[in-house]
Amino acid sequence: MHEVSREEFFDHCGRITRSWVHLEQQHYYGVPSDVEPFQRWQRGEPDDLSYMNEWCEFTARLAADGRTLRRLRLISPPVLDYHRWVASVAFRIVEAGESLRWCDRRDVPEILVPVTDYYVLDEKLALFLHFSAAGEITRRLMTDDPAVVSGCLAAFENCWGAGTDHGDHQLD
């Protein structure tokens, strides 16, 4: 396992030939591009969602090229306002071509899940995102170890099967 830069991370994501799966499990993300929009939402102010354009254009290009993109949010009800906000803007991600499901941790207590968020690219490469307590990304690690990749895929698929599509999910 070795560390990769933000640029290398996006380069690997952009070079997929078939698919990615992405498991998210943080209660809050302090990603700089999200902080101000989340605060506006908390104040009840309108949001044009333009901060999502770059990501949505990136995923839309991949989806248009026939790539399968799946994201799973593993949550612990009752959810914080942060996840309520995320749910309110996630339609943009779905419209761009990324399938999204929500999974309640209480529904999958027997599933062994890596301790941090991750992507698996083309079923061959695992990319782990490590976060600070404030929700900021502190490290990106990558491995092609088949045992790690298959473990991540198994956890994702089991949680995906227990999850609910974004359009049907009701947050507690």
C-alpha positions in Angstrom: 0.0 0.0 0.0 1.4 3.4 -0.9 0.3 7.0 -0.7 -1.0 8.9 -3.7 -1.6 12.6 -4.3 -5.0 14.1 -5.1 -4.0 14.4 -8.7 -2.9 10.7 -8.9 -6.1 9.7 -7.2 -8.2 11.5 -9.8 -6.0 10.2 -12.6 -6.7 6.6 -11.6 -10.4 7.3 -11.3 -10.5 8.9 -14.7 -8.7 5.9 -16.3 -11.2 3.2 -15.3 -12.2 1.0 -18.2 -15.3 -0.7 -16.6 -16.4 0.5 -13.2 -15.9 1.9 -9.8 -17.5 1.3 -6.5 -17.3 3.9 -3.7 -18.2 3.4 -0.1 -18.6 6.4 2.1 -19.0 6.1 5.9 -18.1 9.4 7.5 -20.7 11.2 9.5 -19.4 14.5 8.2 -17.1 15.6 5.4 -15.1 18.8 5.9 -14.2 19.0 2.2 -13.4 22.6 1.5 -15.8 22.8 -1.4 -18.7 21.5 0.7 -18.3 23.7 3.8 -19.9 26.9 2.6 -22.7 25.3 0.6 -23.6 23.2 3.7 -23.6 26.4 5.9 -25.9 28.1 3.3 -28.3 25.2 3.5 -28.3 25.3 7.3 -29.2 29.0 7.1 -32.0 28.2 4.6 -30.3 30.2 1.8 -30.6 29.2 -1.9 -27.8 27.3 -3.6 -27.0 27.0 -7.3 -25.0 23.8 -6.7 -22.3 25.1 -9.0 -19.6 23.7 -6.6 -20.7 20.2 -7.8 -20.2 21.0 -11.5 -16.6 19.7 -11.8 -17.4 16.4 -10.2 -20.6 15.9 -12.0 -19.0 16.7 -15.4 -16.2 14.2 -14.6 -18.6 11.4 -13.7 -21.0 12.2 -16.6 -18.1 11.7 -19.0 -17.2 8.4 -17.5 -20.9 7.3 -17.5 -21.3 8.4 -21.1 -18.4 6.2 -22.0 -20.2 3.2 -20.6 -18.5 3.1 -17.2 -20.6 1.8 -14.2 -20.3 4.1 -11.2 -21.8 3.1 -7.8 -21.7 5.0 -4.5 -22.9 3.7 -1.2 -23.4 5.8 1.9 -23.2 3.8 5.1 -25.1 5.8 7.7 -26.0 5.7 11.4 -29.5 7.0 12.1 -30.5 9.3 13.4 -28.4 11.1 10.7 -26.9 14.5 11.3 -27.9 17.6 9.3 -24.9 17.1 7.1 -26.4 13.9 5.6 -29.8 15.6 5.3 -28.0 18.3 3.2 -26.1 15.7 1.2 -29.4 13.9 0.5 -31.0 17.1 -0.7 -28.3 17.7 -3.4 -27.4 14.1 -4.3 -29.8 14.2 -7.3 -27.0 16.0 -9.2 -24.7 13.0 -8.7 -27.4 10.6 -9.8 -28.3 12.7 -12.8 -24.6 12.7 -13.8 -24.6 8.9 -13.9 -23.5 7.7 -10.5 -25.9 5.2 -8.9 -26.4 6.0 -5.2 -27.7 3.9 -2.4 -28.0 4.5 1.3 -27.4 1.7 3.9 -28.2 1.8 7.6 -25.4 0.3 9.6 -27.9 -1.4 11.8 -29.0 -3.5 8.9 -25.5 -4.9 8.3 -23.8 -5.5 11.7 -22.3 -8.8 10.5 -20.5 -7.3 7.5 -16.8 -6.6 7.9 -16.1 -3.1 6.4 -12.8 -1.3 6.0 -12.4 1.4 8.6 -12.4 4.3 6.1 -14.0 5.3 2.8 -12.7 3.7 -0.3 -13.0 3.2 -4.0 -12.4 0.0 -6.0 -11.5 0.7 -9.6 -12.1 -2.0 -12.3 -12.2 -4.6 -9.5 -8.3 -4.4 -9.4 -7.3 -1.3 -7.4 -8.4 -0.1 -4.0 -8.0 3.6 -3.1 -8.6 4.5 0.6 -9.4 8.0 1.8 -8.4 8.8 5.4 -10.0 11.7 7.2 -9.3 14.0 10.2 -11.8 14.3 13.0 -13.0 17.5 11.2 -13.7 15.5 8.1 -10.8 16.7 5.9 -9.0 14.2 3.7 -5.5 13.6 5.2 -4.2 10.7 3.2 -5.0 8.7 0.0 -3.6 5.2 -0.1 -3.7 2.8 -3.0 -3.2 -1.0 -3.3 -3.6 -3.7 -5.9 -3.3 -6.5 -3.3 -6.0 -9.0 -4.5 -7.0 -9.9 -0.9 -7.6 -6.3 0.0 -9.4 -5.5 -3.2 -11.7 -8.6 -2.9 -12.4 -7.8 0.7 -13.4 -4.2 -0.2 -15.6 -5.5 -3.0 -17.3 -8.1 -0.8 -18.1 -5.5 1.9 -19.4 -3.1 -0.8 -21.6 -5.7 -2.5 -23.1 -6.9 0.8 -23.9 -3.4 1.9 -25.2 -2.5 -1.6 -27.6 -5.4 -1.5 -28.9 -4.2 1.9 -29.1 -0.6 0.8 -31.9 1.5 -0.6 -31.8 3.5 -3.9 -31.4 7.2 -3.4 -34.8 8.0 -4.9 -36.5 5.6 -2.5 -34.6 6.3 0.7 -36.1 8.1 3.6 -33.6 9.5 6.2 -34.6 8.9 9.9 
